[in-house]
Amino acid sequence: MSQTWKITVVVLAAVGIISTPLIWLLDSPNTGQLAGASVQAAVGIVALVWALFQHTESRTDDVAVGTGQARVSGGAKAVAGIKRPQGQGSGSARAERTGNATADGEGSSAVTGIDYS
């Protein structure tokens, strides 16, 4: 949820919690109006709590195009593209025309596209 939508939901929830139930309750409500005010306030509170617990969107789209060659030797690691450890990131990742990868030696690795490790 973007920051703008989060603020909008919080403001609307606050208005819903305060406005109409307050007006109804100041006018000597009957049972139906009291029930309506209670339901409206409860819905506003639920919307407020929901909005407060939403994470703001930090989506990033990663693109690697024509990254060339990654060469490695002797237990090293080379990434000539996008590295996302454990798949971190909320946006898309795209690699095009990534080229060759060469890894020599024990424990070495070369990635020219997207590395999720």
Secondary structure, 3 states (H helix, E strand, C coil): CCHHHHHHHHHHHHHHHHHHHHHHHHCCCCHHHHHHHHHHHHHHHHHHHHHHCCCCCCCCCEEEECCCCEEEECCCEEECCEECHHHCCCCCEEEECCCCEEEECCCCEEECCEECC
